[in-house]
Amino acid sequence: MGEKILSGGFMYKFLDETKSNLAVDEDTGKVTEAKAVIIPIGSRVITPKQQEAYDELKERQIKREIRRKMQDELGYFYFVMREHRFGNISAESAARLIYLCTYLNYNNEFMLTERKKMKKSDLKEVLGLSTGTTFNFWKEVSNVYILDSGEDGLKLMSPYIIRGHIAKSDELYKKFYLEGVRCIYKAIPVSKHRYLGYIFQLLPYINTEYNIICKNPDETELEKIQPLLIDEICNLLSYDTTQRSRLMNIYRRLTFEYHGHKEFFVTFITPQDYKELTRAYINPHILYSGSDYHKVEVLGLFAKAK
């Protein structure tokens, strides 16, 4: 008769005719090679497969904890499909729409307060625009992104923007953080709204882990990311490349207060003597969908304006 082996299940060790150590699983009858070892009574032996499962469980627990901590630090958010370019509306309207969506509830209703619904007549005050500019904004977004339900208020009708749980993979979306978006929108003049919108129109090119505007947004290794050159960014935005320096200088002046710190919306980092390799980073307090936004903080050193 074989000798019982302590493990995750019951196995019995025995010697075959060649005196080799073998073990048979009592449940499955599967025979495997065995090694005789002496362990303290009461010890639990786990197989490599069990250890792998345990490691995976711990990794999932760590990721959940990081996500929870990120939400505590960054606050509430809504989702925008990352491949959406806001191509049917102007850059300034894209910026205003992104801001307006910070007023969404989980039923896709725009709310002034927890109980008071937002109506079309509230847009001018909420967005801080003139009557004419509000009219132009509404003309672009009505029945495309927003539905006017009269007394029932304004409702989001776009499939590209979601507040709340999503059934599809998070990887298909970018998270826009309510507090950060409101801070930057309120901090800059109306005439500069289009520069917020330009970045939002580049959403498909923003790297998930490092918030760099690049050619390979799914790349997770920093050294393998291929940043878009400033001229390439200008071309994507139909912006005159001869005005590239002016564009960068405008972004260097777009700052906002966040948790007591003055921060940049976009930061340009240029290796010494290699201006053509300038990288543009987006502040993760505005949007971020990676595993840990501190990666961008440590890297970018971009957030705090001096």
PyMOL commands that set and color helices and strands:
alter all, ss='L'
color gray80, all
select helices_A, chain A and resi 48-74+91-103+120-127+131-141+150-152+170-172+178-187+190-201+203-205+222-224+230-236+241-252+275-277+294-300
alter helices_A, ss='H'
color red, helices_A
select strands_A, chain A and resi 3-5+11-15+21-25+31-33+77-81+146-148+154-156+161-162+173-177+255-258+261-264+266-269+279-282
alter strands_A, ss='S'
color yellow, strands_A
deselect
rebuild
show_as cartoon
